[in-house]
Each structure stands twice: as structure tokens, then as C-alpha cells.
Amino acid sequence: MESMSKKSRSCESNDGIEDRLSGLPDEVIVHILSLMPTLDAVRTMLLRRFRNLWTLVPALSFEYYGYYSRLADKPPSTHVSSSSFAWFGRYAMLLNRRSTIDTFRLCIGNLDKKSTDAIIGDVRMWLRYAIEREVKDLYFRYEAPNFDLPGCVFTSQYLVTLTLARCMLKHYEHQSQLEMINLRKLSLLHVYGSTKAFDQLISGCPCLQELFIITTFGQRLSSLNINSPSVRKLYLHMYNTSCTLNCPSLKNLDISIWGILPIQLNMIGVISLQEVIFKDLPWYCDSGEINAYFSLSQNAELISLSSVAFKKICSIKKMELPQNRWKRIVLHPQWNRERCLEVICMLIKSSINLEELVIYAGELWVSEFSMIGILLL
């Protein structure tokens, strides 16, 4: 730890009782401070024992509304307030004495245009600051229309985890290839942009292990191509977005497909799939679409259906499920008596290698469990 004494210091309160927190080594206190919002860490400088230890923290966390909730009853949204937040950010980063940082978190909600314009230059500078300090874990949320993320973020050789929330992705036409060679986990939460921008970013992560993508209502992304030979865990929450997966190493797929339009899900070369979790399905899907979704996951060992997905399957009157190789089925049914039992039996009969059936049935009666065996006969 830079500029840090290895000796532990202790002090006594007025009544002679030892202050255990003050007796901790500097390294431990700095670690505790790194778990706090940066504003709270800075405030500890008022305590004699803590002094300027906050300047040695390896993690910086700035949240616009969290900053003002600690200073006032209601966070203001004026030009003056955003300027104050920007001043604090510059102050904290300037005084930080570490040559590298592990975590950088910047969370700015939806501000008025004047407030956004007042700090947009600072936001770009802060992101460059984090990349220059070789940050490993970066979380960025900035609800500002047409804000372009600096290209240096997508060429960092040190990022391991990257989370982008409610910001825009840009297709870098003049940058032949984005490459984050050490990125292991990428989360795109309510991020918007063109299909080319998503493709370019995902393709620029050759060692990606986990990928989380959430698209929402109003996001104009009709299709998504995920081409990642290394990704093993994929979470997709798509609204009216068709998706093509080319992920030969994919093992865990957690998927939520919702909306009012038919949605295509294609898999190319997905041969290692072990677990598929369906969280949601389109409202107006028919038997053919359900069969298509199940056929894509027919070689998985485990399939799980949430209560919402199971309910939508039960709403389809005529349905024949394709045979599969599932060994384990996990269901969260919303119990609808006979139809629910019929669907469970169809899933069992179509699973030729089934070894385990898990049903989270809530208020299901024991007698109804026995009905499953009767129907199977």
C-alpha cells in the first residue's frame, strides 16, 4: 500500500476504553473506506485517526443523487448543483494518491439539459482518468442523450468487469477494432444504440466469460447478433428483439423474451449448453414458436421455467412438444388444475433422459401430485 505505515495505531477515548476501530492497521481502515461511497470516505478526514487515509483508497464511487441525499432532504437538479457535484469529483480524484485503482463507479441519473451540459466535459474526463489509472472494474450510468463514450474505454487492457447502464453505444467507424483483451464480464443494462455498435463491442472482447444484456421498451434494436467464442454464461432480457447466438462455449443461458411481436431466437454452433432458464416468453406465441424455443435447448441437461413462462405455455391450447435430452426439469407453475397437469405431463413425456423433476408448486395439494402419475399411465 502506497505511503502507508504498516504499524497499527490505537487510541483511547475519554473514559479510558480502547477504541478498537482506531487500533486497526492503516491497511484495514483503507479497505473499509474503499467499501464506502467516496463522499463518506472523504468525511472521515475530520477524525484524527483517519486523517488523509481516504486518499489511498483503491475504489472511487460517485453517485449524483446519493451525493445530494447526504447533503439535503431533496437532491436539486439545477446548474449550480451539478457544478458542485463536478467540483467534488475533481477534488476527490486530484487528491487520490494511488497510481492505480481497482474499482470506479459513476452513476448519474436523468438530469435536465442545463445540468447535463454543465458536467458532460467532466464525465468524459473522469472516464479517461479511470482508464489511465488502469481500473479493473468500471460501472458507468449516465442518462444523457447522444453522449459518446470515450473510445479509450473500449481499448483498455486492464478492464476485467464493465457495466454500462442507460447510456448510448456508438459504432466507431474510424476505429477498426475495439479490443479489451482481459474483459471477463460485460453488462449492458438498458443501453441503446445500433446493431453494429453492439456487434462491434461484443466482438471486441475475445476472453469474455459472462454477458448480460437487457433491452427495454422503446429501444429500437430489432436484431442482435452475439458472436462470442469464449462466453460461457449469457443473460438475455429482450423486448421485441430477435437474436442470433454464435457461442460455441455457452453453458448457461438465462433468457427472457417478451413483447407483442414474434421473436426469432437462433443458435449457431451452440454445442456445450448445459442449463437453460426461461424467465419470460412473448404474449402471443403459438405452439410452433414454443417448439422452436425448446428445440434450440433440447440438448441441455437442465431446463427451468418461471411462473410467468409456464403460464404462457399453459395458455396455448394445442401443443405438441419435441423430444429432448433434458435430465432435469425445474418448474414454477401458476397452478391451473387440469391444464397445468397436462403441460407437466407433456414435458415429462418429451424428456427421454429425465432423471429429476422439481416443482415449486406453492399451494399445490398432495392429491394433485398423485394425479401426475395417473395421467402418465
FENVENUR-V807281 format. One record per helix or strand. SS is the DSSP state (@ for helix, = for strand). FROM is the first residue (numbers start at 1). TO is the last residue. If there is no record, write none. Layout:
# FENVENUR-V807281
SS;FROM;TO / SS;FROM;TO
This chain:
# FENVENUR-V807281
=;8;8 / =;11;12 / =;18;19 / =;25;25 / @;26;34 / @;38;46 / @;53;56 / =;59;63 / @;64;69 / @;79;95 / =;103;108 / @;113;132 / =;137;142 / @;151;155 / =;161;165 / =;168;169 / =;185;189 / =;192;193 / @;195;203 / =;210;214 / =;223;227 / =;233;239 / =;242;246 / =;252;258 / =;265;267 / =;275;280 / @;287;296 / =;302;305 / @;307;314 / =;324;324 / =;328;331 / @;337;349 / =;351;351 / =;356;359 / @;366;376
